[in-house]
Amino acid sequence: MKSRLYFALSILMLGMVAEVRGGEPQTLGDKQPPKILERVMPVYPTEAKDQKIQGRVILEAVINEKGEVVEIKELTDKEKLQANKVTEPPHPSLVKAAMEAVKQWKYEPYKDPATGKVLPVRFSVELKFELK
């Protein structure tokens, strides 16, 4: 009897955790990413400026139902990079600067067009570092 009770409680708790987290984020792929409400510009790393390093950084971000960035990583999938016409990986200092900035961005929560339900989503973010 106790084991059934513990099993039922653990299932209930798992359901609550999934509800709090909002489930797995939906990948937007080619769909329009959510609108940025607050953008923090990246700080161009001094060493990259001094060495005249430029480049594009493509990140994969996940936002929650509130539009907060909850996960971010560098996009390293070669096929996805080639689809974005990226031939060389960006300098690590540019990646770090891009990630620090995007972590602070705030997005409009994503609503599923079919259901109108607010969902966590995964999408690509591109930042260009150019010296002028």
N, CA, C and O atoms as CSV, one atom per row, in Angstrom:
chain,resi,resn,atom,element,x,y,z
A,1,MET,N,N,0.820,-1.193,0.000
A,1,MET,CA,C,0.000,0.000,0.000
A,1,MET,C,C,0.864,1.258,0.000
A,1,MET,O,O,0.597,2.212,-0.731
A,2,LYS,N,N,1.936,1.241,0.858
A,2,LYS,CA,C,2.817,2.395,0.934
A,2,LYS,C,C,3.501,2.641,-0.403
A,2,LYS,O,O,3.641,3.788,-0.827
A,3,SER,N,N,3.932,1.564,-1.073
A,3,SER,CA,C,4.644,1.737,-2.340
A,3,SER,C,C,3.732,2.368,-3.395
A,3,SER,O,O,4.193,3.175,-4.202
A,4,ARG,N,N,2.446,2.010,-3.397
A,4,ARG,CA,C,1.505,2.619,-4.343
A,4,ARG,C,C,1.316,4.099,-4.039
A,4,ARG,O,O,1.221,4.925,-4.947
A,5,LEU,N,N,1.262,4.425,-2.746
A,5,LEU,CA,C,1.100,5.813,-2.336
A,5,LEU,C,C,2.318,6.631,-2.756
A,5,LEU,O,O,2.175,7.728,-3.295
A,6,TYR,N,N,3.523,6.096,-2.508
A,6,TYR,CA,C,4.745,6.794,-2.917
A,6,TYR,C,C,4.804,6.952,-4.434
A,6,TYR,O,O,5.206,7.998,-4.944
A,7,PHE,N,N,4.401,5.904,-5.146
A,7,PHE,CA,C,4.391,5.968,-6.605
A,7,PHE,C,C,3.438,7.061,-7.081
A,7,PHE,O,O,3.788,7.852,-7.957
A,8,ALA,N,N,2.245,7.107,-6.511
A,8,ALA,CA,C,1.257,8.118,-6.894
A,8,ALA,C,C,1.760,9.520,-6.572
A,8,ALA,O,O,1.586,10.444,-7.367
A,9,LEU,N,N,2.385,9.679,-5.408
A,9,LEU,CA,C,2.926,10.992,-5.033
A,9,LEU,C,C,4.065,11.406,-5.951
A,9,LEU,O,O,4.166,12.577,-6.317
A,10,SER,N,N,4.930,10.458,-6.332
A,10,SER,CA,C,6.047,10.809,-7.218
A,10,SER,C,C,5.541,11.207,-8.602
A,10,SER,O,O,6.083,12.126,-9.217
A,11,ILE,N,N,4.508,10.523,-9.099
A,11,ILE,CA,C,3.918,10.892,-10.389
A,11,ILE,C,C,3.307,12.284,-10.300
A,11,ILE,O,O,3.471,13.094,-11.212
A,12,LEU,N,N,2.619,12.559,-9.230
A,12,LEU,CA,C,2.017,13.871,-9.024
A,12,LEU,C,C,3.092,14.946,-8.972
A,12,LEU,O,O,2.933,16.005,-9.579
A,13,MET,N,N,4.190,14.692,-8.253
A,13,MET,CA,C,5.275,15.665,-8.155
A,13,MET,C,C,5.939,15.882,-9.502
A,13,MET,O,O,6.269,17.017,-9.844
A,14,LEU,N,N,6.144,14.827,-10.272
A,14,LEU,CA,C,6.721,14.976,-11.606
A,14,LEU,C,C,5.818,15.830,-12.483
A,14,LEU,O,O,6.308,16.661,-13.249
A,15,GLY,N,N,4.542,15.642,-12.386
A,15,GLY,CA,C,3.596,16.455,-13.150
A,15,GLY,C,C,3.681,17.913,-12.764
A,15,GLY,O,O,3.580,18.790,-13.621
A,16,MET,N,N,3.867,18.186,-11.466
A,16,MET,CA,C,3.975,19.573,-11.010
A,16,MET,C,C,5.263,20.202,-11.522
A,16,MET,O,O,5.261,21.370,-11.911
A,17,VAL,N,N,6.369,19.452,-11.530
A,17,VAL,CA,C,7.630,19.973,-12.033
A,17,VAL,C,C,7.505,20.288,-13.522
A,17,VAL,O,O,7.971,21.334,-13.974
A,18,ALA,N,N,6.880,19.395,-14.284
A,18,ALA,CA,C,6.698,19.635,-15.713
A,18,ALA,C,C,5.835,20.868,-15.937
A,18,ALA,O,O,6.096,21.643,-16.857
A,19,GLU,N,N,4.821,21.059,-15.117
A,19,GLU,CA,C,3.952,22.227,-15.255
A,19,GLU,C,C,4.709,23.508,-14.937
A,19,GLU,O,O,4.549,24.512,-15.631
A,20,VAL,N,N,5.541,23.482,-13.882
A,20,VAL,CA,C,6.314,24.662,-13.505
A,20,VAL,C,C,7.303,25.017,-14.599
A,20,VAL,O,O,7.467,26.190,-14.935
A,21,ARG,N,N,7.962,24.016,-15.155
A,21,ARG,CA,C,8.954,24.264,-16.194
A,21,ARG,C,C,8.309,24.535,-17.553
A,21,ARG,O,O,8.972,25.051,-18.452
A,22,GLY,N,N,7.069,24.206,-17.714
A,22,GLY,CA,C,6.392,24.449,-18.976
A,22,GLY,C,C,6.652,23.397,-20.028
A,22,GLY,O,O,6.286,23.589,-21.187
A,23,GLY,N,N,7.265,22.308,-19.667
A,23,GLY,CA,C,7.537,21.249,-20.625
A,23,GLY,C,C,8.737,21.591,-21.500
A,23,GLY,O,O,9.425,22.588,-21.285
A,24,GLU,N,N,8.963,20.750,-22.476
A,24,GLU,CA,C,10.079,20.959,-23.398
A,24,GLU,C,C,9.794,22.145,-24.310
A,24,GLU,O,O,8.668,22.315,-24.777
A,25,PRO,N,N,10.816,22.971,-24.566
A,25,PRO,CA,C,10.590,24.100,-25.468
A,25,PRO,C,C,10.354,23.636,-26.901
A,25,PRO,O,O,10.961,22.670,-27.364
A,26,GLN,N,N,9.483,24.326,-27.578
A,26,GLN,CA,C,9.202,24.057,-28.985
A,26,GLN,C,C,10.310,24.714,-29.808
A,26,GLN,O,O,10.652,25.869,-29.555
A,27,THR,N,N,10.871,24.010,-30.777
A,27,THR,CA,C,11.894,24.578,-31.647
A,27,THR,C,C,11.209,25.323,-32.784
A,27,THR,O,O,10.375,24.764,-33.496
A,28,LEU,N,N,11.573,26.591,-32.943
A,28,LEU,CA,C,10.919,27.406,-33.966
A,28,LEU,C,C,11.467,27.169,-35.361
A,28,LEU,O,O,10.749,27.369,-36.341
A,29,GLY,N,N,12.713,26.751,-35.478
A,29,GLY,CA,C,13.282,26.498,-36.802
A,29,GLY,C,C,13.246,27.747,-37.657
A,29,GLY,O,O,13.840,28.765,-37.301
A,30,ASP,N,N,12.545,27.675,-38.798
A,30,ASP,CA,C,12.479,28.801,-39.731
A,30,ASP,C,C,11.394,29.814,-39.368
A,30,ASP,O,O,11.279,30.854,-40.017
A,31,LYS,N,N,10.605,29.523,-38.347
A,31,LYS,CA,C,9.550,30.458,-37.948
A,31,LYS,C,C,10.157,31.727,-37.368
A,31,LYS,O,O,11.288,31.726,-36.881
A,32,GLN,N,N,9.396,32.798,-37.427
A,32,GLN,CA,C,9.822,34.091,-36.889
A,32,GLN,C,C,10.090,33.978,-35.388
A,32,GLN,O,O,9.220,33.530,-34.640
A,33,PRO,N,N,11.303,34.383,-34.932
A,33,PRO,CA,C,11.558,34.335,-33.494
A,33,PRO,C,C,10.730,35.382,-32.756
A,33,PRO,O,O,10.230,36.322,-33.374
A,34,PRO,N,N,10.583,35.229,-31.457
A,34,PRO,CA,C,9.807,36.204,-30.685
A,34,PRO,C,C,10.427,37.602,-30.773
A,34,PRO,O,O,11.627,37.754,-31.004
A,35,LYS,N,N,9.591,38.600,-30.585
A,35,LYS,CA,C,10.026,39.998,-30.631
A,35,LYS,C,C,10.869,40.315,-29.389
A,35,LYS,O,O,10.517,39.942,-28.270
A,36,ILE,N,N,11.991,41.013,-29.615
A,36,ILE,CA,C,12.857,41.416,-28.507
A,36,ILE,C,C,12.273,42.673,-27.878
A,36,ILE,O,O,12.015,43.662,-28.564
A,37,LEU,N,N,12.068,42.623,-26.565
A,37,LEU,CA,C,11.552,43.782,-25.834
A,37,LEU,C,C,12.688,44.590,-25.209
A,37,LEU,O,O,12.634,45.820,-25.177
A,38,GLU,N,N,13.708,43.906,-24.718
A,38,GLU,CA,C,14.873,44.561,-24.118
A,38,GLU,C,C,16.125,43.910,-24.671
A,38,GLU,O,O,16.328,42.703,-24.538
A,39,ARG,N,N,16.968,44.733,-25.299
A,39,ARG,CA,C,18.205,44.210,-25.895
A,39,ARG,C,C,19.399,44.894,-25.239
A,39,ARG,O,O,19.446,46.121,-25.149
A,40,VAL,N,N,20.352,44.107,-24.785
A,40,VAL,CA,C,21.609,44.606,-24.255
A,40,VAL,C,C,22.657,44.363,-25.335
A,40,VAL,O,O,22.857,43.230,-25.773
A,41,MET,N,N,23.316,45.425,-25.759
A,41,MET,CA,C,24.322,45.282,-26.809
A,41,MET,C,C,25.578,44.620,-26.239
A,41,MET,O,O,25.988,44.919,-25.118
A,42,PRO,N,N,26.189,43.717,-27.019
A,42,PRO,CA,C,27.408,43.066,-26.527
A,42,PRO,C,C,28.571,44.056,-26.471
A,42,PRO,O,O,28.638,45.002,-27.256
A,43,VAL,N,N,29.468,43.823,-25.545
A,43,VAL,CA,C,30.676,44.627,-25.437
A,43,VAL,C,C,31.731,43.961,-26.321
A,43,VAL,O,O,32.059,42.789,-26.136
A,44,TYR,N,N,32.262,44.730,-27.292
A,44,TYR,CA,C,33.281,44.177,-28.195
A,44,TYR,C,C,34.538,43.914,-27.372
A,44,TYR,O,O,35.095,44.847,-26.793
A,45,PRO,N,N,34.997,42.666,-27.308
A,45,PRO,CA,C,36.175,42.362,-26.494
A,45,PRO,C,C,37.408,43.143,-26.954
A,45,PRO,O,O,37.671,43.247,-28.152
A,46,THR,N,N,38.147,43.682,-26.013
A,46,THR,CA,C,39.329,44.493,-26.313
A,46,THR,C,C,40.344,43.713,-27.137
A,46,THR,O,O,40.891,44.230,-28.111
A,47,GLU,N,N,40.594,42.459,-26.741
A,47,GLU,CA,C,41.575,41.665,-27.484
A,47,GLU,C,C,41.137,41.451,-28.936
A,47,GLU,O,O,41.970,41.444,-29.842
A,48,ALA,N,N,39.844,41.278,-29.153
A,48,ALA,CA,C,39.343,41.103,-30.521
A,48,ALA,C,C,39.495,42.404,-31.315
A,48,ALA,O,O,39.860,42.375,-32.491
A,49,LYS,N,N,39.216,43.535,-30.678
A,49,LYS,CA,C,39.408,44.836,-31.346
A,49,LYS,C,C,40.866,45.032,-31.718
A,49,LYS,O,O,41.187,45.397,-32.849
A,50,ASP,N,N,41.755,44.784,-30.746
A,50,ASP,CA,C,43.185,44.984,-30.970
A,50,ASP,C,C,43.712,44.120,-32.110
A,50,ASP,O,O,44.585,44.539,-32.869
A,51,GLN,N,N,43.174,42.918,-32.219
A,51,GLN,CA,C,43.614,41.990,-33.267
A,51,GLN,C,C,42.758,42.090,-34.530
A,51,GLN,O,O,42.923,41.319,-35.475
A,52,LYS,N,N,41.833,43.067,-34.520
A,52,LYS,CA,C,40.926,43.308,-35.660
A,52,LYS,C,C,40.130,42.050,-36.046
A,52,LYS,O,O,39.955,41.736,-37.223
A,53,ILE,N,N,39.659,41.347,-35.011
A,53,ILE,CA,C,38.868,40.134,-35.217
A,53,ILE,C,C,37.403,40.531,-35.357
A,53,ILE,O,O,36.861,41.269,-34.534
A,54,GLN,N,N,36.783,40.032,-36.403
A,54,GLN,CA,C,35.367,40.271,-36.651
A,54,GLN,C,C,34.697,38.915,-36.852
A,54,GLN,O,O,35.376,37.896,-36.980
A,55,GLY,N,N,33.382,38.903,-36.880
A,55,GLY,CA,C,32.705,37.643,-37.165
A,55,GLY,C,C,31.253,37.645,-36.763
A,55,GLY,O,O,30.743,38.587,-36.156
A,56,ARG,N,N,30.600,36.545,-37.127
A,56,ARG,CA,C,29.195,36.330,-36.783
A,56,ARG,C,C,29.134,35.218,-35.751
A,56,ARG,O,O,29.809,34.195,-35.867
A,57,VAL,N,N,28.308,35.444,-34.740
A,57,VAL,CA,C,28.092,34.428,-33.721
A,57,VAL,C,C,26.635,34.014,-33.809
A,57,VAL,O,O,25.740,34.858,-33.764
A,58,ILE,N,N,26.401,32.724,-33.934
A,58,ILE,CA,C,25.032,32.212,-33.957
A,58,ILE,C,C,24.834,31.382,-32.700
A,58,ILE,O,O,25.544,30.409,-32.448
A,59,LEU,N,N,23.854,31.795,-31.929
A,59,LEU,CA,C,23.541,31.130,-30.669
A,59,LEU,C,C,22.179,30.463,-30.766
A,59,LEU,O,O,21.360,30.810,-31.617
A,60,GLU,N,N,21.956,29.521,-29.900
A,60,GLU,CA,C,20.639,28.911,-29.749
A,60,GLU,C,C,20.138,29.299,-28.370
A,60,GLU,O,O,20.772,28.992,-27.361
A,61,ALA,N,N,19.003,29.971,-28.331
A,61,ALA,CA,C,18.452,30.452,-27.065
A,61,ALA,C,C,17.120,29.772,-26.785
A,61,ALA,O,O,16.390,29.390,-27.700
A,62,VAL,N,N,16.824,29.631,-25.504
A,62,VAL,CA,C,15.527,29.132,-25.058
A,62,VAL,C,C,14.947,30.199,-24.140
A,62,VAL,O,O,15.608,30.672,-23.216
A,63,ILE,N,N,13.684,30.573,-24.418
A,63,ILE,CA,C,12.995,31.480,-23.511
A,63,ILE,C,C,11.848,30.736,-22.847
A,63,ILE,O,O,11.284,29.796,-23.408
A,64,ASN,N,N,11.516,31.176,-21.640
A,64,ASN,CA,C,10.388,30.572,-20.934
A,64,ASN,C,C,9.100,31.313,-21.281
A,64,ASN,O,O,9.085,32.162,-22.173
A,65,GLU,N,N,8.032,30.992,-20.580
A,65,GLU,CA,C,6.726,31.577,-20.865
A,65,GLU,C,C,6.662,33.073,-20.530
A,65,GLU,O,O,5.737,33.769,-20.949
A,66,LYS,N,N,7.651,33.559,-19.773
A,66,LYS,CA,C,7.697,34.983,-19.424
A,66,LYS,C,C,8.562,35.773,-20.401
A,66,LYS,O,O,8.640,36.998,-20.308
A,67,GLY,N,N,9.209,35.082,-21.334
A,67,GLY,CA,C,10.077,35.753,-22.303
A,67,GLY,C,C,11.502,35.928,-21.812
A,67,GLY,O,O,12.275,36.679,-22.405
A,68,GLU,N,N,11.859,35.235,-20.724
A,68,GLU,CA,C,13.202,35.325,-20.163
A,68,GLU,C,C,14.103,34.262,-20.794
A,68,GLU,O,O,13.681,33.125,-21.003
A,69,VAL,N,N,15.335,34.639,-21.091
A,69,VAL,CA,C,16.299,33.680,-21.626
A,69,VAL,C,C,16.728,32.763,-20.484
A,69,VAL,O,O,17.309,33.214,-19.497
A,70,VAL,N,N,16.436,31.473,-20.631
A,70,VAL,CA,C,16.738,30.511,-19.569
A,70,VAL,C,C,17.840,29.533,-19.969
A,70,VAL,O,O,18.359,28.795,-19.132
A,71,GLU,N,N,18.189,29.533,-21.244
A,71,GLU,CA,C,19.246,28.644,-21.721
A,71,GLU,C,C,19.851,29.275,-22.956
A,71,GLU,O,O,19.145,29.849,-23.785
A,72,ILE,N,N,21.159,29.164,-23.072
A,72,ILE,CA,C,21.829,29.702,-24.258
A,72,ILE,C,C,23.093,28.893,-24.517
A,72,ILE,O,O,23.811,28.522,-23.589
A,73,LYS,N,N,23.352,28.628,-25.792
A,73,LYS,CA,C,24.584,27.927,-26.145
A,73,LYS,C,C,24.987,28.315,-27.556
A,73,LYS,O,O,24.176,28.782,-28.356
A,74,GLU,N,N,26.264,28.109,-27.835
A,74,GLU,CA,C,26.773,28.393,-29.169
A,74,GLU,C,C,26.263,27.319,-30.122
A,74,GLU,O,O,26.271,26.132,-29.795
A,75,LEU,N,N,25.825,27.739,-31.288
A,75,LEU,CA,C,25.378,26.789,-32.303
A,75,LEU,C,C,26.624,26.199,-32.953
A,75,LEU,O,O,27.435,26.928,-33.524
A,76,THR,N,N,26.772,24.897,-32.868
A,76,THR,CA,C,27.964,24.242,-33.412
A,76,THR,C,C,27.633,23.224,-34.501
A,76,THR,O,O,28.543,22.685,-35.131
A,77,ASP,N,N,26.363,22.954,-34.732
A,77,ASP,CA,C,25.948,21.999,-35.758
A,77,ASP,C,C,26.410,22.506,-37.130
A,77,ASP,O,O,25.974,23.564,-37.583
A,78,LYS,N,N,27.290,21.752,-37.785
A,78,LYS,CA,C,27.884,22.199,-39.055
A,78,LYS,C,C,26.843,22.458,-40.133
A,78,LYS,O,O,26.969,23.418,-40.893
A,79,GLU,N,N,25.811,21.613,-40.212
A,79,GLU,CA,C,24.780,21.809,-41.234
A,79,GLU,C,C,24.025,23.118,-41.000
A,79,GLU,O,O,23.755,23.863,-41.942
A,80,LYS,N,N,23.684,23.393,-39.735
A,80,LYS,CA,C,22.974,24.636,-39.427
A,80,LYS,C,C,23.857,25.842,-39.680
A,80,LYS,O,O,23.390,26.871,-40.167
A,81,LEU,N,N,25.142,25.715,-39.346
A,81,LEU,CA,C,26.056,26.821,-39.605
A,81,LEU,C,C,26.198,27.076,-41.102
A,81,LEU,O,O,26.193,28.228,-41.535
A,82,GLN,N,N,26.323,26.018,-41.894
A,82,GLN,CA,C,26.433,26.165,-43.344
A,82,GLN,C,C,25.155,26.771,-43.919
A,82,GLN,O,O,25.214,27.561,-44.861
A,83,ALA,N,N,24.008,26.407,-43.363
A,83,ALA,CA,C,22.743,26.992,-43.818
A,83,ALA,C,C,22.714,28.494,-43.560
A,83,ALA,O,O,22.054,29.239,-44.285
A,84,ASN,N,N,23.430,28.942,-42.523
A,84,ASN,CA,C,23.533,30.366,-42.208
A,84,ASN,C,C,24.761,31.006,-42.853
A,84,ASN,O,O,25.125,32.137,-42.532
A,85,LYS,N,N,25.401,30.259,-43.777
A,85,LYS,CA,C,26.575,30.723,-44.515
A,85,LYS,C,C,27.742,31.085,-43.605
A,85,LYS,O,O,28.468,32.048,-43.855
A,86,VAL,N,N,27.909,30.303,-42.552
A,86,VAL,CA,C,29.043,30.473,-41.655
A,86,VAL,C,C,30.048,29.384,-42.001
A,86,VAL,O,O,29.745,28.194,-41.914
A,87,THR,N,N,31.252,29.804,-42.394
A,87,THR,CA,C,32.262,28.832,-42.803
A,87,THR,C,C,33.285,28.551,-41.720
A,87,THR,O,O,33.849,27.459,-41.668
A,88,GLU,N,N,33.532,29.531,-40.848
A,88,GLU,CA,C,34.499,29.350,-39.766
A,88,GLU,C,C,33.837,29.612,-38.426
A,88,GLU,O,O,32.976,30.486,-38.320
A,89,PRO,N,N,34.228,28.863,-37.398
A,89,PRO,CA,C,33.669,29.160,-36.083
A,89,PRO,C,C,34.167,30.531,-35.610
A,89,PRO,O,O,35.290,30.923,-35.926
A,90,PRO,N,N,33.347,31.252,-34.865
A,90,PRO,CA,C,33.762,32.576,-34.401
A,90,PRO,C,C,34.822,32.483,-33.308
A,90,PRO,O,O,34.992,31.447,-32.665
A,91,HIS,N,N,35.518,33.577,-33.120
A,91,HIS,CA,C,36.528,33.657,-32.071
A,91,HIS,C,C,35.843,33.469,-30.714
A,91,HIS,O,O,34.765,34.020,-30.491
A,92,PRO,N,N,36.455,32.697,-29.800
A,92,PRO,CA,C,35.829,32.439,-28.495
A,92,PRO,C,C,35.463,33.698,-27.711
A,92,PRO,O,O,34.463,33.702,-26.994
A,93,SER,N,N,36.247,34.759,-27.834
A,93,SER,CA,C,35.923,35.985,-27.091
A,93,SER,C,C,34.651,36.635,-27.626
A,93,SER,O,O,33.912,37.265,-26.870
A,94,LEU,N,N,34.389,36.485,-28.934
A,94,LEU,CA,C,33.150,37.025,-29.508
A,94,LEU,C,C,31.953,36.209,-29.030
A,94,LEU,O,O,30.890,36.759,-28.740
A,95,VAL,N,N,32.135,34.901,-28.952
A,95,VAL,CA,C,31.062,34.023,-28.465
A,95,VAL,C,C,30.711,34.383,-27.029
A,95,VAL,O,O,29.537,34.503,-26.678
A,96,LYS,N,N,31.735,34.553,-26.204
A,96,LYS,CA,C,31.503,34.886,-24.796
A,96,LYS,C,C,30.765,36.218,-24.668
A,96,LYS,O,O,29.819,36.328,-23.887
A,97,ALA,N,N,31.184,37.222,-25.419
A,97,ALA,CA,C,30.539,38.539,-25.366
A,97,ALA,C,C,29.083,38.452,-25.834
A,97,ALA,O,O,28.199,39.076,-25.247
A,98,ALA,N,N,28.844,37.682,-26.887
A,98,ALA,CA,C,27.479,37.520,-27.402
A,98,ALA,C,C,26.590,36.835,-26.371
A,98,ALA,O,O,25.452,37.252,-26.156
A,99,MET,N,N,27.101,35.794,-25.737
A,99,MET,CA,C,26.310,35.064,-24.751
A,99,MET,C,C,25.995,35.934,-23.536
A,99,MET,O,O,24.878,35.904,-23.021
A,100,GLU,N,N,26.973,36.703,-23.083
A,100,GLU,CA,C,26.742,37.589,-21.937
A,100,GLU,C,C,25.639,38.605,-22.240
A,100,GLU,O,O,24.834,38.928,-21.367
A,101,ALA,N,N,25.602,39.100,-23.458
A,101,ALA,CA,C,24.579,40.080,-23.828
A,101,ALA,C,C,23.206,39.425,-23.951
A,101,ALA,O,O,22.233,39.913,-23.375
A,102,VAL,N,N,23.120,38.333,-24.690
A,102,VAL,CA,C,21.831,37.697,-24.965
A,102,VAL,C,C,21.181,37.152,-23.695
A,102,VAL,O,O,19.955,37.103,-23.599
A,103,LYS,N,N,21.995,36.741,-22.720
A,103,LYS,CA,C,21.446,36.270,-21.441
A,103,LYS,C,C,20.556,37.335,-20.794
A,103,LYS,O,O,19.650,37.011,-20.027
A,104,GLN,N,N,20.816,38.593,-21.105
A,104,GLN,CA,C,20.096,39.699,-20.478
A,104,GLN,C,C,18.893,40.171,-21.298
A,104,GLN,O,O,18.133,41.026,-20.844
A,105,TRP,N,N,18.719,39.623,-22.493
A,105,TRP,CA,C,17.619,40.059,-23.348
A,105,TRP,C,C,16.284,39.584,-22.781
A,105,TRP,O,O,16.207,38.563,-22.098
A,106,LYS,N,N,15.252,40.339,-23.076
A,106,LYS,CA,C,13.882,39.993,-22.672
A,106,LYS,C,C,13.048,39.959,-23.954
A,106,LYS,O,O,13.114,40.877,-24.771
A,107,TYR,N,N,12.279,38.911,-24.117
A,107,TYR,CA,C,11.456,38.720,-25.311
A,107,TYR,C,C,9.972,38.794,-24.972
A,107,TYR,O,O,9.560,38.624,-23.824
A,108,GLU,N,N,9.201,39.051,-25.997
A,108,GLU,CA,C,7.748,38.930,-25.860
A,108,GLU,C,C,7.453,37.433,-25.765
A,108,GLU,O,O,7.965,36.666,-26.580
A,109,PRO,N,N,6.656,36.999,-24.810
A,109,PRO,CA,C,6.339,35.568,-24.715
A,109,PRO,C,C,5.778,35.036,-26.040
A,109,PRO,O,O,5.021,35.722,-26.727
A,110,TYR,N,N,6.161,33.809,-26.381
A,110,TYR,CA,C,5.731,33.210,-27.644
A,110,TYR,C,C,4.382,32.533,-27.480
A,110,TYR,O,O,4.188,31.700,-26.595
A,111,LYS,N,N,3.459,32.905,-28.346
A,111,LYS,CA,C,2.140,32.254,-28.351
A,111,LYS,C,C,2.045,31.344,-29.569
A,111,LYS,O,O,2.319,31.750,-30.698
A,112,ASP,N,N,1.652,30.114,-29.309
A,112,ASP,CA,C,1.449,29.153,-30.387
A,112,ASP,C,C,0.311,29.675,-31.264
A,112,ASP,O,O,-0.794,29.898,-30.769
A,113,PRO,N,N,0.570,29.874,-32.569
A,113,PRO,CA,C,-0.478,30.407,-33.451
A,113,PRO,C,C,-1.727,29.528,-33.520
A,113,PRO,O,O,-2.834,30.031,-33.713
A,114,ALA,N,N,-1.549,28.223,-33.363
A,114,ALA,CA,C,-2.682,27.303,-33.485
A,114,ALA,C,C,-3.562,27.310,-32.232
A,114,ALA,O,O,-4.788,27.245,-32.326
A,115,THR,N,N,-2.922,27.391,-31.052
A,115,THR,CA,C,-3.694,27.274,-29.815
A,115,THR,C,C,-3.801,28.573,-29.025
A,115,THR,O,O,-4.683,28.724,-28.179
A,116,GLY,N,N,-2.895,29.510,-29.308
A,116,GLY,CA,C,-2.867,30.750,-28.536
A,116,GLY,C,C,-2.215,30.592,-27.180
A,116,GLY,O,O,-2.164,31.539,-26.395
A,117,LYS,N,N,-1.714,29.392,-26.901
A,117,LYS,CA,C,-1.086,29.106,-25.609
A,117,LYS,C,C,0.356,29.623,-25.601
A,117,LYS,O,O,1.082,29.474,-26.584
A,118,VAL,N,N,0.760,30.228,-24.485
A,118,VAL,CA,C,2.137,30.706,-24.328
A,118,VAL,C,C,3.031,29.501,-24.053
A,118,VAL,O,O,2.741,28.685,-23.179
A,119,LEU,N,N,4.134,29.400,-24.820
A,119,LEU,CA,C,5.033,28.248,-24.733
A,119,LEU,C,C,6.485,28.670,-24.592
A,119,LEU,O,O,6.866,29.747,-25.052
A,120,PRO,N,N,7.300,27.832,-23.958
A,120,PRO,CA,C,8.743,28.054,-24.027
A,120,PRO,C,C,9.208,27.659,-25.431
A,120,PRO,O,O,8.707,26.693,-26.006
A,121,VAL,N,N,10.161,28.403,-25.974
A,121,VAL,CA,C,10.623,28.108,-27.333
A,121,VAL,C,C,12.137,28.187,-27.440
A,121,VAL,O,O,12.813,28.853,-26.656
A,122,ARG,N,N,12.639,27.477,-28.447
A,122,ARG,CA,C,14.071,27.432,-28.781
A,122,ARG,C,C,14.222,28.022,-30.179
A,122,ARG,O,O,13.462,27.680,-31.086
A,123,PHE,N,N,15.205,28.909,-30.353
A,123,PHE,CA,C,15.406,29.555,-31.646
A,123,PHE,C,C,16.842,30.056,-31.763
A,123,PHE,O,O,17.577,30.086,-30.775
A,124,SER,N,N,17.238,30.446,-32.966
A,124,SER,CA,C,18.586,30.950,-33.225
A,124,SER,C,C,18.631,32.461,-33.090
A,124,SER,O,O,17.676,33.170,-33.410
A,125,VAL,N,N,19.780,32.931,-32.603
A,125,VAL,CA,C,20.042,34.365,-32.473
A,125,VAL,C,C,21.389,34.623,-33.139
A,125,VAL,O,O,22.365,33.928,-32.858
A,126,GLU,N,N,21.442,35.610,-34.012
A,126,GLU,CA,C,22.700,35.940,-34.692
A,126,GLU,C,C,23.167,37.326,-34.279
A,126,GLU,O,O,22.384,38.275,-34.254
A,127,LEU,N,N,24.449,37.433,-33.956
A,127,LEU,CA,C,25.054,38.724,-33.634
A,127,LEU,C,C,26.274,38.891,-34.531
A,127,LEU,O,O,27.043,37.952,-34.739
A,128,LYS,N,N,26.440,40.105,-35.060
A,128,LYS,CA,C,27.588,40.411,-35.921
A,128,LYS,C,C,28.531,41.346,-35.178
A,128,LYS,O,O,28.109,42.342,-34.590
A,129,PHE,N,N,29.799,41.009,-35.216
A,129,PHE,CA,C,30.823,41.855,-34.640
A,129,PHE,C,C,31.643,42.416,-35.800
A,129,PHE,O,O,32.386,41.684,-36.453
A,130,GLU,N,N,31.504,43.712,-36.051
A,130,GLU,CA,C,32.203,44.363,-37.156
A,130,GLU,C,C,32.902,45.607,-36.650
A,130,GLU,O,O,32.349,46.380,-35.867
A,131,LEU,N,N,34.129,45.787,-37.112
A,131,LEU,CA,C,34.880,46.998,-36.785
A,131,LEU,C,C,34.679,48.004,-37.914
A,131,LEU,O,O,34.694,47.650,-39.093
A,132,LYS,N,N,34.494,49.244,-37.535
A,132,LYS,CA,C,34.289,50.275,-38.577
A,132,LYS,C,C,35.364,51.319,-38.513
A,132,LYS,O,O,35.358,52.260,-39.307
